[in-house]
Amino acid sequence: MRGAPGSGKSTLIHTLGADSYAVGRDDARAFLNGQHMAFEDGEQILVNIAPASQEPLVSRLVQDSVTSRMGQGETIFLDITASRPSDINQWRQLAKRFAYELVVVDCQGDLTDEDLFERNRNREPHKRVSEPIIAATAEKIRTVAPPKDIRV
């Protein structure tokens, strides 16, 4: 799956009934950090707090999970933004190692930043992402195409 936060990657996976086949950075962050209580507009809510210092551990957990599942021949849906060519190349190498076909599903399509911001505002509080991160990720995806040899 490829797209900025709020583009519908997780929703599509859920709609397809493929939740148990999904591996993603958000789930890895939640696994490592859990949820914490916070207050928003006077209401108690759950939020995910994942320090940036844990991102290498998140990357390793996702990589190890995908490697393990590929080693068992399982179907995998990568629930990631895949905004950089290096993101896709990492998975292309692993797919080649295990004789998998790598297909990129563009979930962002023609969504504008405002569309993505609105979707983000409608998410559960613990799944929201800051608007500057959404905008930067969306712009990368708009301007950097996946490698030409990858089926999109």
C-alpha positions as CSV (number, residue, x, y, z in Angstrom):
1,M,0.0,0.0,0.0
2,R,1.3,3.5,-0.8
3,G,-0.1,6.8,0.3
4,A,0.1,9.6,2.9
5,P,-1.5,9.2,6.3
6,G,-5.2,9.4,5.8
7,S,-5.2,8.1,2.2
8,G,-7.1,4.9,3.1
9,K,-4.4,2.2,3.2
10,S,-5.6,0.6,6.5
11,T,-9.2,1.1,5.5
12,L,-8.7,-0.7,2.2
13,I,-6.9,-3.6,4.0
14,H,-9.8,-3.8,6.4
15,T,-12.4,-3.6,3.7
16,L,-10.7,-6.5,1.9
17,G,-10.8,-8.5,5.1
18,A,-7.0,-8.7,5.1
19,D,-6.3,-7.3,8.6
20,S,-4.5,-10.5,9.7
21,Y,-2.2,-10.2,6.6
22,A,-1.2,-6.6,7.3
23,V,2.1,-5.5,8.7
24,G,2.8,-1.8,9.3
25,R,4.7,0.8,11.1
26,D,1.7,2.1,13.1
27,D,1.0,-1.4,14.5
28,A,4.6,-1.8,15.3
29,R,4.7,1.5,17.2
30,A,1.5,0.6,19.1
31,F,3.0,-2.8,20.0
32,L,6.1,-1.2,21.3
33,N,4.5,1.8,23.1
34,G,0.9,1.0,23.8
35,Q,-1.6,3.7,24.3
36,H,-1.6,6.5,26.8
37,M,-4.5,8.5,28.4
38,A,-4.7,12.1,27.5
39,F,-7.3,14.8,27.4
40,E,-8.7,16.6,24.4
41,D,-11.4,19.2,24.7
42,G,-12.1,18.0,28.2
43,E,-12.6,14.4,27.2
44,Q,-10.3,11.5,28.1
45,I,-8.9,9.9,25.0
46,L,-6.2,7.3,24.1
47,V,-3.2,8.5,22.2
48,N,-0.1,6.7,20.8
49,I,3.1,8.2,21.8
50,A,6.1,6.9,20.0
51,P,9.4,8.7,20.5
52,A,11.4,9.2,17.3
53,S,14.3,7.4,19.0
54,Q,12.3,4.2,18.6
55,E,12.0,4.4,14.8
56,P,14.9,2.1,14.1
57,L,13.3,-0.5,16.4
58,V,10.0,0.0,14.6
59,S,11.8,-0.5,11.2
60,R,13.5,-3.7,12.5
61,L,10.2,-5.1,13.9
62,V,8.4,-4.5,10.6
63,Q,11.3,-6.0,8.6
64,D,11.6,-9.0,10.8
65,S,7.8,-9.6,10.7
66,V,7.7,-9.5,6.9
67,T,10.8,-11.7,6.6
68,S,9.3,-14.2,8.9
69,R,5.9,-14.2,7.1
70,M,7.6,-14.5,3.7
71,G,9.7,-17.4,5.0
72,Q,6.4,-19.1,5.7
73,G,4.9,-18.3,2.3
74,E,2.2,-16.0,3.8
75,T,0.3,-13.3,1.9
76,I,1.4,-9.9,3.1
77,F,-0.1,-6.4,2.9
78,L,2.4,-3.8,3.8
79,D,0.6,-0.9,5.4
80,I,3.2,1.7,4.9
81,T,3.5,5.1,3.2
82,A,6.2,4.0,0.8
83,S,7.0,7.6,-0.1
84,R,10.6,7.1,-1.0
85,P,12.1,4.8,-3.7
86,S,14.3,3.3,-1.0
87,D,11.1,2.2,0.8
88,I,10.0,0.2,-2.2
89,N,13.5,-1.0,-3.0
90,Q,13.9,-2.5,0.5
91,W,10.7,-4.6,-0.1
92,R,11.7,-5.4,-3.7
93,Q,14.9,-7.1,-2.5
94,L,13.1,-9.1,0.1
95,A,10.4,-10.1,-2.4
96,K,13.1,-11.3,-4.8
97,R,14.8,-13.3,-2.0
98,F,11.6,-15.2,-1.3
99,A,10.2,-15.3,-4.9
100,Y,7.3,-13.0,-4.1
101,E,5.6,-10.6,-6.5
102,L,5.7,-7.1,-5.3
103,V,2.7,-4.9,-6.3
104,V,2.2,-1.3,-5.1
105,V,-1.3,-0.2,-4.6
106,D,-1.6,3.6,-4.8
107,C,-4.2,4.7,-2.2
108,Q,-3.5,8.4,-2.4
109,G,-4.5,8.9,-6.0
110,D,-5.7,12.4,-6.6
111,L,-6.5,13.2,-3.0
112,T,-5.6,16.8,-2.1
113,D,-3.8,17.8,1.1
114,E,-7.2,19.2,2.4
115,D,-8.8,15.8,1.6
116,L,-6.1,14.1,3.6
117,F,-6.4,16.6,6.5
118,E,-10.2,16.1,6.7
119,R,-9.8,12.3,6.7
120,N,-7.2,12.7,9.4
121,R,-9.5,14.9,11.6
122,N,-12.1,12.1,11.3
123,R,-9.8,9.4,12.6
124,E,-9.7,8.2,16.1
125,P,-7.5,10.5,18.1
126,H,-4.8,7.9,18.7
127,K,-4.4,7.5,14.9
128,R,-4.1,11.1,13.9
129,V,-0.9,12.5,12.4
130,S,0.3,16.1,12.3
131,E,-0.8,18.0,9.2
132,P,2.8,19.0,8.2
133,I,3.8,15.3,8.2
134,I,0.8,14.5,6.0
135,A,1.5,17.3,3.6
136,A,5.2,16.4,3.3
137,T,4.5,12.7,2.8
138,A,1.8,13.4,0.2
139,E,4.1,15.7,-1.7
140,K,6.8,13.1,-1.9
141,I,4.4,10.6,-3.2
142,R,3.1,13.1,-5.8
143,T,6.6,13.9,-7.1
144,V,8.5,10.6,-6.8
145,A,7.1,7.7,-8.8
146,P,7.8,4.1,-7.8
147,P,10.5,2.3,-9.8
148,K,9.3,1.6,-13.3
149,D,9.8,-2.2,-13.0
150,I,7.2,-2.3,-10.1
151,R,3.6,-3.0,-11.0
152,V,1.3,-0.2,-9.6
